[in-house]
Amino acid sequence: MKIIAFQGEHGAYSESAAIEYFGSQIETLPCESFEAVFEAVEHGIAHQGIIPIENSLAGSVHQNYDLLLSHSLHIVGEYHLRIQHCLIGLPGAKIKDLQKVISHPQALAQCRETLKRMGISHIEPVYDTAGAVRLLSHQSDPTVAAIASRRAAEVYNMKILAEGLEDHTANFTRFLILDREPIDPPHFQAKTSIVFTLINRPGALFRALAVFALREIDLAKIESRPMIGRPGEYLFYVDFLGSTANNVVERALENLHEFAPMLRILGCYPSHPLPAP
């Protein structure tokens, strides 16, 4: 049975994404941190790992961009999970009595306006959405609630007080699948992720992006991250549609490598289309 590592407790959105992506015939391995997910795959404790990389409301998970660079794993897949948040309380809890809500910072950010309209201003971040429900289950305070998935409420036998807490229905999290070995996906559905550095000079980024534009390679995302220990210098993470086995893509990367001091291919994998809200 394939073992898939994820960050959080059973019932976390990452676990739901893993089950939807791989199917129910897997064993999921809860990890305390994103770093632990990478290490579980690197050390062979898990066959593959799944991590969130960006949310359509709250933005990028910057820590995981940094971990992609500091580890040697390969991206071999992606999956977009529709996120539907529930307000979860103890049996007998009522919304009008709530004084505090706990959850992962990303979940709290995705529900900020809704919580404000409900008159709940005291929020407390914890390490995981499902972990928030687990913590709640060990308490006896009906004035505290958690934000997590319906599945998390079922796992810990908690009460769903409200559903659809996200500020916008188009709430999706993009997850990446990690493996020790790269794959070679079909050319027609491939996406490639790379990271590179540039010498800080006028027009450097324009020149870098031009290697794709001139060859009509569609860029799906660009993200910049500061280089640790080198203030004013940046890492550029780029996702584009196309396979590294394609001659046009190969020439673009060769061109980029001519003036990028560092260029690394993080993975070439099947693209997963964003579903309708």
C-alpha positions as CSV (number, residue, x, y, z in Angstrom):
1,M,0.0,0.0,0.0
2,K,1.3,3.4,-1.0
3,I,2.1,5.7,2.0
4,I,1.5,9.4,1.5
5,A,2.9,12.0,3.9
6,F,1.0,15.2,4.7
7,Q,1.2,18.0,7.3
8,G,-1.4,18.0,10.0
9,E,-3.8,15.6,11.8
10,H,-6.2,13.1,10.3
11,G,-9.0,15.1,8.8
12,A,-6.8,17.9,7.4
13,Y,-7.4,19.3,4.0
14,S,-4.0,18.0,2.8
15,E,-5.2,14.5,3.7
16,S,-8.5,15.1,1.8
17,A,-6.4,16.2,-1.2
18,A,-4.3,13.1,-1.0
19,I,-7.3,10.8,-0.9
20,E,-9.0,12.6,-3.9
21,Y,-5.7,12.5,-5.9
22,F,-4.5,9.0,-5.2
23,G,-7.8,7.3,-4.3
24,S,-8.9,5.7,-1.0
25,Q,-6.4,2.7,-1.3
26,I,-3.5,4.6,0.4
27,E,-2.2,5.0,3.9
28,T,-1.8,8.6,5.0
29,L,1.1,9.6,7.3
30,P,0.4,12.7,9.4
31,C,3.5,14.9,9.9
32,E,3.9,17.7,12.5
33,S,5.5,20.1,10.0
34,F,6.0,20.7,6.3
35,E,9.7,20.0,6.8
36,A,8.8,16.6,8.3
37,V,6.8,15.8,5.1
38,F,9.9,16.4,2.9
39,E,12.0,14.3,5.3
40,A,9.6,11.4,5.4
41,V,9.8,11.2,1.6
42,E,13.5,11.7,1.4
43,H,14.2,9.0,4.0
44,G,11.8,6.5,2.4
45,I,9.3,6.5,5.3
46,A,6.6,7.6,2.8
47,H,6.4,6.8,-0.9
48,Q,5.3,10.4,-1.8
49,G,4.3,13.6,0.0
50,I,1.6,16.2,-0.6
51,I,2.0,19.9,0.3
52,P,-0.1,23.0,-0.2
53,I,1.7,25.7,-2.3
54,E,-1.0,28.4,-2.8
55,N,-4.5,29.3,-2.0
56,S,-6.8,31.4,-4.2
57,L,-7.8,33.7,-1.3
58,A,-4.8,33.7,1.1
59,G,-2.0,33.5,-1.4
60,S,1.2,31.4,-1.4
61,V,2.6,29.1,1.3
62,H,6.1,30.7,1.2
63,Q,7.6,28.2,3.6
64,N,7.0,25.4,1.0
65,Y,8.7,27.4,-1.8
66,D,11.8,27.6,0.5
67,L,11.6,23.9,1.3
68,L,11.4,23.0,-2.4
69,L,14.8,24.7,-2.9
70,S,16.5,23.3,0.2
71,H,15.5,19.7,-0.5
72,S,16.2,17.4,-3.4
73,L,12.7,16.1,-4.1
74,H,10.8,16.4,-7.4
75,I,7.4,17.7,-8.1
76,V,5.5,14.9,-9.9
77,G,1.9,16.1,-9.8
78,E,-0.5,18.9,-8.7
79,Y,-4.1,18.9,-7.5
80,H,-6.6,21.7,-6.9
81,L,-8.9,21.1,-3.9
82,R,-12.1,23.1,-3.4
83,I,-11.9,24.4,0.2
84,Q,-15.1,24.6,2.1
85,H,-14.7,25.7,5.7
86,C,-17.0,24.7,8.6
87,L,-17.3,26.4,12.0
88,I,-17.0,23.5,14.4
89,G,-17.9,23.4,18.1
90,L,-18.5,21.1,21.0
91,P,-21.8,19.3,21.2
92,G,-24.3,21.9,22.6
93,A,-22.3,24.9,21.5
94,K,-24.1,27.8,19.9
95,I,-22.8,30.5,17.6
96,K,-24.2,33.4,19.7
97,D,-22.1,32.3,22.6
98,L,-18.8,32.0,20.8
99,Q,-15.9,34.1,22.0
100,K,-12.9,32.6,20.2
101,V,-12.1,30.7,17.0
102,I,-9.0,28.7,16.4
103,S,-7.5,27.3,13.2
104,H,-4.5,27.3,10.9
105,P,-3.5,30.9,9.9
106,Q,-4.4,30.2,6.2
107,A,-7.9,29.1,7.2
108,L,-8.4,32.1,9.4
109,A,-7.3,34.4,6.6
110,Q,-9.7,32.8,4.2
111,C,-12.6,33.5,6.6
112,R,-11.7,36.9,8.0
113,E,-14.6,38.9,6.6
114,T,-17.2,36.2,7.5
115,L,-15.9,36.0,11.1
116,K,-16.1,39.8,11.3
117,R,-19.7,39.8,10.1
118,M,-20.5,37.2,12.8
119,G,-19.0,39.4,15.4
120,I,-16.1,37.1,16.3
121,S,-12.9,39.1,16.6
122,H,-10.8,36.9,18.9
123,I,-9.0,34.4,16.7
124,E,-6.0,32.2,17.6
125,P,-3.7,30.5,15.1
126,V,-2.7,26.9,15.6
127,Y,-0.6,24.5,13.5
128,D,-3.4,22.7,11.6
129,T,-7.1,22.9,10.8
130,A,-7.9,19.4,11.8
131,G,-5.5,19.8,14.8
132,A,-7.6,22.7,15.9
133,V,-10.6,20.4,16.0
134,R,-8.6,17.8,17.9
135,L,-7.6,20.5,20.5
136,L,-11.2,21.5,20.8
137,S,-12.3,18.0,21.4
138,H,-10.0,17.9,24.5
139,Q,-11.6,21.0,26.0
140,S,-14.9,21.6,27.6
141,D,-15.4,25.3,26.7
142,P,-18.5,25.8,24.4
143,T,-17.4,29.4,23.8
144,V,-14.5,28.2,21.6
145,A,-14.9,26.9,18.0
146,A,-12.6,25.8,15.3
147,I,-12.5,26.2,11.5
148,A,-11.8,23.1,9.5
149,S,-13.4,20.6,7.1
150,R,-16.6,18.6,7.5
151,R,-14.4,15.5,7.5
152,A,-12.5,16.8,10.5
153,A,-15.7,17.3,12.4
154,E,-16.7,13.7,11.7
155,V,-13.3,12.3,12.7
156,Y,-13.4,14.0,16.1
157,N,-17.2,13.7,16.6
158,M,-17.7,17.5,16.8
159,K,-20.7,19.6,15.9
160,I,-20.9,21.7,12.7
161,L,-22.3,25.1,13.7
162,A,-22.1,26.7,10.2
163,E,-20.8,25.8,6.7
164,G,-19.3,27.8,3.9
165,L,-17.3,30.2,6.1
166,E,-14.8,31.1,3.3
167,D,-15.1,34.7,2.2
168,H,-15.5,33.7,-1.4
169,T,-16.8,30.5,-3.0
170,A,-13.9,30.3,-5.4
171,N,-11.7,29.1,-2.7
172,F,-9.1,26.5,-4.0
173,T,-5.8,25.3,-2.7
174,R,-3.2,24.0,-5.1
175,F,-1.3,21.0,-3.8
176,L,2.0,19.6,-5.1
177,I,2.9,15.9,-5.1
178,L,6.6,15.1,-4.1
179,D,8.7,12.1,-5.0
180,R,12.3,11.1,-4.8
181,E,12.4,10.5,-8.6
182,P,11.2,12.7,-11.4
183,I,8.6,11.6,-14.0
184,D,8.2,12.2,-17.7
185,P,4.5,13.2,-18.3
186,P,2.8,13.3,-21.7
187,H,3.8,16.4,-23.6
188,F,0.3,17.6,-24.2
189,Q,-0.6,18.0,-20.5
190,A,2.7,18.8,-18.9
191,K,3.5,21.7,-16.6
192,T,7.1,22.5,-15.5
193,S,8.3,24.3,-12.3
194,I,11.7,25.9,-12.2
195,V,13.6,28.3,-9.9
196,F,16.4,30.6,-10.9
197,T,18.5,33.6,-9.8
198,L,19.5,36.6,-11.8
199,I,22.3,39.2,-11.6
200,N,20.7,42.4,-10.3
201,R,21.0,44.7,-13.3
202,P,18.4,46.7,-15.4
203,G,16.2,44.6,-17.6
204,A,17.4,41.2,-16.1
205,L,13.9,40.0,-15.2
206,F,12.5,41.2,-18.5
207,R,15.2,39.3,-20.4
208,A,14.5,36.2,-18.4
209,L,10.8,36.2,-19.1
210,A,11.4,37.0,-22.7
211,V,12.9,33.6,-23.3
212,F,9.5,32.2,-22.8
213,A,7.4,34.9,-24.4
214,L,9.5,34.8,-27.7
215,R,8.8,31.1,-28.0
216,E,5.1,31.4,-27.0
217,I,5.5,29.4,-23.8
218,D,2.6,30.1,-21.5
219,L,3.7,31.1,-18.0
220,A,1.2,30.0,-15.3
221,K,2.8,31.6,-12.3
222,I,5.8,33.6,-11.2
223,E,6.8,34.0,-7.5
224,S,9.8,35.8,-6.1
225,R,11.4,35.0,-2.8
226,P,14.3,36.8,-1.0
227,M,17.6,34.9,-0.9
228,I,18.5,34.0,2.7
229,G,21.7,35.8,3.8
230,R,21.8,37.9,0.6
231,P,19.6,41.0,1.1
232,G,18.4,42.6,-2.1
233,E,18.8,39.4,-4.1
234,Y,15.9,37.1,-5.1
235,L,14.9,33.6,-6.2
236,F,12.4,33.5,-9.0
237,Y,10.0,30.5,-9.1
238,V,8.2,30.0,-12.4
239,D,5.5,27.5,-13.5
240,F,4.9,27.2,-17.3
241,L,2.9,24.9,-19.5
242,G,5.1,22.5,-21.4
243,S,7.5,19.6,-21.0
244,T,11.3,19.7,-20.6
245,A,11.4,17.0,-23.3
246,N,9.9,19.5,-25.8
247,N,12.6,21.0,-28.1
248,V,11.1,24.6,-27.8
249,V,11.1,24.4,-24.0
250,E,14.6,22.9,-24.0
251,R,15.9,25.8,-26.1
252,A,14.2,28.3,-23.8
253,L,15.9,26.8,-20.7
254,E,19.2,26.7,-22.4
255,N,18.8,30.4,-23.3
256,L,17.8,31.3,-19.7
257,H,20.8,29.4,-18.3
258,E,23.1,31.6,-20.3
259,F,22.5,34.5,-17.9
260,A,20.9,32.9,-14.8
261,P,23.7,32.0,-12.4
262,M,21.5,29.3,-10.9
263,L,18.7,27.4,-12.7
264,R,17.0,24.3,-11.3
265,I,14.1,22.3,-12.6
266,L,11.9,21.4,-9.6
267,G,9.6,19.1,-11.6
268,C,7.8,18.3,-14.8
269,Y,4.4,16.8,-14.2
270,P,0.8,16.5,-15.5
271,S,-1.1,19.8,-15.2
272,H,-4.4,19.6,-13.2
273,P,-7.0,22.1,-14.5
274,L,-8.6,24.4,-12.0
275,P,-12.2,23.2,-11.5
276,A,-15.2,25.5,-11.6
277,P,-16.3,26.9,-8.1
